[in-house]
Amino acid sequence: MSDPFRTVFAIYPRLTQLDFTGPFEILARLPGAEAMVASRDGGPIRSDTGLEIGATRPLSEIDRCDLICVPGGPGVEAASVDAEFLAQLTRLAGGARYITSVCNGSLILGAAGLLRGKRAACHWAWRDLLPMFGAIPVAERVVRDGNVITGGGVTAGIDFALTVMADIAGERIAKAIQLSVEYAPAPPFDSGTPEAAGAEIVDLIVTRTAGRKDSFVKSHAAAAAE
């Protein structure tokens, strides 16, 4: 009897929970699937908005996976210079059929050395940092390069998960799961991309993230120096 398709979500403190829970809702519905939530040390993990995700497994206790997914969030700075976290990602990715991320979680994949020469998506406000890790930034909601599949910002995680689901189980199953969760986006505002939102709204986000991006770059410069 073959092992079930195993998805591992590798999470960390101050992640954006929808980066993780959106794809989890889709991929956990794969027939016969096993969806696992893990962190560096195991135990509860608190998101950037205070939601506590309990009883995660230590990554070191997971022997294998078919798909590894890394979400994004404000905690990427610390997670992307955490040597043990990166080592466990690299180990699991080595035997995975799919190496994936959502939002600026792709920067963690990059820091783990998994995106060199690869086209990748990222949250639009962080996409320009991908070349730090030898990745090629692409302004799309889902980007595939070989076995690396990356999703754009936050809600793009659902699109990413449905794309992967179709690859694993076929379009028919993916469509059925999309229907089961009634995923039919009809947002009240056309401001989901920088181009649609306009300069004034974009500046609100850029101003809010500028300090975190500077800190991220400095953290990796310091890590490289060491």
C-alpha positions as CSV (number, residue, x, y, z in Angstrom):
1,M,0.0,0.0,0.0
2,S,1.6,3.3,-1.1
3,D,2.0,6.2,1.4
4,P,-0.5,9.0,1.2
5,F,0.4,12.2,-0.6
6,R,2.0,14.2,2.2
7,T,2.0,18.0,2.3
8,V,4.0,19.8,5.0
9,F,3.4,23.4,5.8
10,A,6.5,24.8,7.4
11,I,5.4,27.7,9.6
12,Y,7.1,30.2,12.0
13,P,6.3,33.0,14.4
14,R,4.6,36.1,12.9
15,L,3.5,34.4,9.7
16,T,0.4,35.7,7.8
17,Q,-2.1,33.0,8.7
18,L,-4.1,33.2,5.4
19,D,-0.9,32.5,3.5
20,F,-1.0,29.1,5.2
21,T,-4.7,28.5,6.0
22,G,-5.9,29.3,2.4
23,P,-3.7,26.6,0.7
24,F,-4.2,24.2,3.7
25,E,-8.0,24.3,3.1
26,I,-7.5,23.3,-0.5
27,L,-4.7,20.8,-0.2
28,A,-6.0,19.0,2.8
29,R,-9.0,18.0,0.7
30,L,-6.9,16.0,-1.7
31,P,-8.4,12.5,-1.6
32,G,-6.2,10.3,0.6
33,A,-3.9,13.2,1.5
34,E,-2.0,13.9,4.7
35,A,-1.6,17.5,5.5
36,M,0.9,18.3,8.3
37,V,1.7,21.6,10.0
38,A,5.2,21.9,11.4
39,S,7.6,24.4,12.8
40,R,11.2,24.5,13.8
41,D,10.6,23.3,17.4
42,G,7.0,22.2,17.3
43,G,4.3,23.5,19.6
44,P,2.1,26.6,19.2
45,I,2.9,29.3,16.7
46,R,1.4,32.8,16.8
47,S,0.6,34.7,13.6
48,D,1.3,38.3,12.9
49,T,-2.3,39.2,13.9
50,G,-2.3,37.1,17.1
51,L,-4.0,33.9,15.9
52,E,-2.4,31.0,17.7
53,I,-1.9,27.8,15.6
54,G,-1.5,25.0,18.1
55,A,0.3,21.7,18.2
56,T,2.6,22.0,15.3
57,R,5.1,19.2,14.8
58,P,8.9,19.7,15.0
59,L,10.2,19.7,11.4
60,S,13.1,17.4,12.5
61,E,10.5,14.6,13.3
62,I,9.1,14.6,9.7
63,D,11.0,12.1,7.6
64,R,9.6,13.0,4.2
65,C,7.0,14.9,2.2
66,D,5.7,15.2,-1.3
67,L,5.1,18.9,-1.1
68,I,6.7,21.5,1.2
69,C,5.0,24.9,1.5
70,V,6.4,28.0,3.2
71,P,4.0,30.9,3.8
72,G,5.0,34.5,4.2
73,G,4.5,37.2,6.7
74,P,6.4,39.8,8.8
75,G,8.3,36.9,10.4
76,V,10.2,36.2,7.2
77,E,13.2,38.2,8.4
78,A,13.9,36.0,11.4
79,A,12.9,32.8,9.7
80,S,15.1,33.4,6.7
81,V,18.2,33.7,8.8
82,D,17.3,30.8,11.2
83,A,19.9,28.2,10.2
84,E,18.0,25.3,11.8
85,F,14.7,26.2,10.1
86,L,16.5,26.6,6.7
87,A,18.4,23.3,7.2
88,Q,15.1,21.4,7.8
89,L,13.5,23.0,4.7
90,T,16.4,22.0,2.6
91,R,16.4,18.5,3.9
92,L,12.7,18.0,3.2
93,A,12.8,19.8,-0.2
94,G,15.5,17.4,-1.3
95,G,13.0,14.6,-1.5
96,A,9.9,16.6,-2.3
97,R,8.0,16.4,-5.6
98,Y,6.9,20.0,-5.2
99,I,8.8,22.9,-3.5
100,T,6.3,25.8,-2.9
101,S,5.6,29.1,-1.1
102,V,3.0,31.8,-0.8
103,C,3.6,35.5,-0.6
104,N,7.1,36.6,0.6
105,G,7.6,33.0,1.8
106,S,9.5,32.7,-1.5
107,L,12.3,34.8,0.2
108,I,12.7,32.0,2.7
109,L,13.0,29.4,-0.1
110,G,15.6,31.8,-1.6
111,A,17.5,32.0,1.6
112,A,17.5,28.2,1.8
113,G,19.2,28.1,-1.6
114,L,16.1,26.6,-3.4
115,L,15.4,29.4,-5.9
116,R,18.8,29.9,-7.7
117,G,18.0,30.5,-11.4
118,K,14.3,29.9,-10.8
119,R,11.4,32.1,-11.8
120,A,9.4,32.9,-8.7
121,A,6.4,34.9,-7.5
122,C,6.3,37.0,-4.3
123,H,4.1,39.6,-2.7
124,W,4.4,42.7,-5.0
125,A,5.9,44.9,-2.3
126,W,8.7,42.3,-1.6
127,R,9.3,40.9,-5.1
128,D,12.3,43.1,-5.8
129,L,14.3,41.3,-3.1
130,L,14.1,37.9,-4.9
131,P,17.3,38.6,-6.9
132,M,19.3,38.7,-3.6
133,F,19.0,34.9,-3.8
134,G,19.5,34.4,-7.5
135,A,15.8,34.1,-8.3
136,I,14.0,35.7,-11.2
137,P,11.0,37.8,-10.0
138,V,7.8,37.4,-12.0
139,A,4.7,39.5,-11.5
140,E,2.1,36.7,-11.6
141,R,-0.2,35.1,-9.1
142,V,1.2,31.6,-9.6
143,V,4.6,30.9,-11.1
144,R,5.9,27.4,-12.0
145,D,9.6,26.7,-12.8
146,G,10.2,22.9,-12.8
147,N,9.1,21.5,-9.4
148,V,9.1,25.0,-7.8
149,I,5.7,26.5,-7.6
150,T,5.3,29.9,-5.9
151,G,2.2,32.0,-5.2
152,G,2.0,35.8,-5.0
153,G,0.6,37.7,-2.1
154,V,-1.7,36.2,0.5
155,T,-4.9,35.4,-1.4
156,A,-2.9,34.0,-4.3
157,G,-2.2,31.0,-2.1
158,I,-5.6,29.7,-3.0
159,D,-4.9,30.0,-6.7
160,F,-1.5,28.3,-6.1
161,A,-3.1,25.4,-4.2
162,L,-5.7,24.8,-6.9
163,T,-3.0,24.9,-9.6
164,V,-1.1,22.2,-7.6
165,M,-4.2,20.2,-7.0
166,A,-4.9,20.0,-10.7
167,D,-1.3,18.8,-11.3
168,I,-1.6,16.1,-8.6
169,A,-5.2,14.9,-9.1
170,G,-6.4,16.3,-12.4
171,E,-8.5,19.3,-13.3
172,R,-11.8,17.6,-12.5
173,I,-10.9,17.1,-8.9
174,A,-9.4,20.7,-8.6
175,K,-12.6,22.1,-10.0
176,A,-14.8,20.1,-7.6
177,I,-12.7,21.4,-4.7
178,Q,-13.0,24.9,-5.9
179,L,-16.7,24.5,-6.0
180,S,-16.9,22.9,-2.6
181,V,-15.2,26.0,-1.0
182,E,-17.2,28.3,-3.4
183,Y,-14.1,30.1,-4.5
184,A,-15.6,32.7,-6.9
185,P,-13.8,36.0,-6.0
186,A,-15.9,39.1,-6.5
187,P,-14.1,41.8,-4.5
188,P,-15.9,45.0,-3.6
189,F,-13.0,47.1,-4.8
190,D,-10.6,46.9,-7.8
191,S,-7.5,47.6,-5.7
192,G,-5.9,44.1,-5.5
193,T,-2.8,45.0,-7.6
194,P,-0.6,48.1,-7.5
195,E,-1.6,49.0,-11.0
196,A,-5.3,48.9,-10.1
197,A,-5.0,50.5,-6.7
198,G,-3.1,53.7,-7.8
199,A,-0.2,55.6,-6.4
200,E,-1.9,56.9,-3.2
201,I,-3.0,53.5,-2.0
202,V,0.3,51.9,-3.0
203,D,2.2,54.5,-1.0
204,L,0.3,53.4,2.2
205,I,1.7,49.9,1.8
206,V,5.1,50.9,0.7
207,T,5.6,53.2,3.6
208,R,4.4,50.5,6.0
209,T,6.8,47.9,4.7
210,A,9.9,50.0,4.0
211,G,11.4,49.6,7.4
212,R,10.9,45.8,7.4
213,K,12.5,45.5,4.0
214,D,15.5,47.5,5.0
215,S,15.9,45.3,8.1
216,F,15.6,42.2,6.0
217,V,18.4,43.3,3.7
218,K,20.6,44.2,6.6
219,S,20.0,40.9,8.3
220,H,21.1,39.0,5.2
221,A,24.1,41.2,4.7
222,A,25.1,40.5,8.3
223,A,24.5,36.7,7.8
224,A,26.6,36.7,4.6
225,A,29.4,38.6,6.4
226,E,29.5,35.9,9.1
